[in-house]
Each structure stands twice: as C-alpha cells, then as structure tokens.
Amino acid sequence: LEPGSFTALLGPSGCGKSTTLAMVAGLLTPTAGDVRLDGGSLLGVPAERRPVSLVFQKPLLFPHLSVEQNVAYGLLARGRPRVRRRTGALTGTASRQEVVTQVEEMLERVRLGGLGRRRVGELSGGQEQRVALARALVLRPRLLLLDEPFSQLDADLRAEMRTLVRELHDEADLTTLFVTHDQDEAVELADTIVLMLDGRLAGAGAPEAFYTSPPSVAAARFFGATNEVAGTVVHGHFRGPGPLEPALRLPTTAPEGPAVLVVRPEAVGLGGDVPALVTATRFAGSDVLVDTTLPDGQCLRVRVPLGTRVAVGDRVLLALDPERCTVFAQEALR
C-alpha cells in the first residue's frame, strides 16, 4: 500500500478479506509469508503493540463505559491516566488533560461533540460506529484497518459514514485498508481496489480500470459486466458466430482465435447494426434494463435512458462501442 493511500480490499463473502486483515492486525499468524510495515516485519510484534488500529463490523464498545471513556480506552491501555471506576473521571498523571483534549477533539471530528458523557446504550447504530472509529483514530495509527464497518447500517447511514471516513482519511493523511464486498463502496471510497476471489489476488488498480479494462472475465463478472459474447478474433477484428456483422474492429491487440467479448450494459446502445429481439425490460431507477437475444441465441443486456420507447417483442439494432469492450481468449473462461 502506498503511504497515505485509501485501498479497498474487495471480494465476495468467504474469499479471504477479513482473514487477510486479521493477519495484518496481528490477530492471526500467517502460515507463510510476511507482514511488513515501513520495511520492517510485524510477525514478531503482538497485536497490541502494532501501530495499527482495526474497526470491526460491530462496534464492540464497552457497555459499562461512557462514550469518552470508550474513546480514551486505547490511550489508557498504553500507560496513560486511568479511569476512576466510581466516577468515571480520567485521573492520574500530568498527561490527563492531554488525553481529555485528544478525546474531545476526536469526538468533534466524528461529529459526536457534546455526547462524551452518554452511555453506549443511549446511542444509535451509526453513533456507535462513530465511537469505534474515534477510538481507533485517537491512537494515531500508521495504518487504519476497516473490516466492513458499515455493513449493519441502513443505506442512508452507510452513505453518511462513507463520506465521514473519507474526510477523516484525507484530513489525517492516513494509510487505510478497507475491507468490503460492496463494489459501490469500494469505487466511491478507494484510490486503489484490490480484488480477491477464492483466496487469490484477482487484480489491483484504480476503480475505473475494473470497469473500462477488467483484468479477467471473473473480475468483469464481479463488477457487473453481464454481457459475454462468444466469437473469434481475426486480424484485429472480433467476429461473432453470426450476429456481429460487420466485424467489430478492436482498439487494442487481442490474441487470434476463439474469444469472448465482455461489454457492460451501459456500453451497448440502440441504433447500430447488430440485430436483436427484445425479450424483457426492467425499470432500474434513472434508466431501463433491456434484455435482448441475438440471432444465434446469445443474449445482450442493454441499459437505456428512462423514457426510451422499447417493448418486449420489438426488433432492434444494437451498437457496441469497441473502446468500451474487452476481449479475452476463450480459455480464460475455464
């Protein structure tokens, strides 16, 4: 990870994302390989001594402590002043005021100013997750790890928390590794996406690259490129088994022979020269998804603007933009 970067570790459930995060945090020991930070190995460093903070799916707050005590907990555990049990006040050495100031400032940054004395049970789900975030950030970690921290929030709160996390990252110039199975979250938040499939690295790069030039058919499928057309590459042109005539000239070099063309629904339009039969339409908010069948039986999904006049049974002509198509050798499907 580049220093100061925001990287999303993206993939379906069970692919190994959280396991990877746990190894970085020191909660699991890898059976092979290494975990290195700034050139030094972390394998011999216990979790509590690593300059890393981890925020889990669930806030995991201490219910018997107040908001400010939860946030201060990590500082106290590192030898700062202790919490007096009866009153809940921060007491101890001369650094007491420093801890209080850091906690108050952090609560302001996560938009919980004035709520420091509240108990955890009085908070909403979004507020609890902000407390967990504040508790992680107040330690000023070299690396912030986020393990799907928004997965249990509703849609509006998720959007709000995404904005907050990115703002905090930019303000503090953090290096952040964010685990998610949500493509939209990864694209919105991250500078770089690392895609994991079945425990393996399936690609890494800028978010837009996974849409414009996916590294594999599997990656394209994960990002919703639902159109795959079988055919053959001949002299820089993609020829379908019948429907794609004239042949589609490819903007980049592709291996000769059997191939599959991958194209996203929004990269297919109406008014071209590829004949198709409309088999289904589905409202999708600001646009309409149109399923079509080519003469050879292959299917293409098209995304058209809302209000486009198209109905089941219509015969249409489709247009494919070669600049937005990716071609893989047929063997890549195996």
Summary of the structure (lengths in Angstrom):
residues: 334
radius of gyration: 25.5
end to end distance: 30.9
largest distance: 81.3
contacts: 1001
relative contact order: 0.12
helix: 29%
strand: 31%
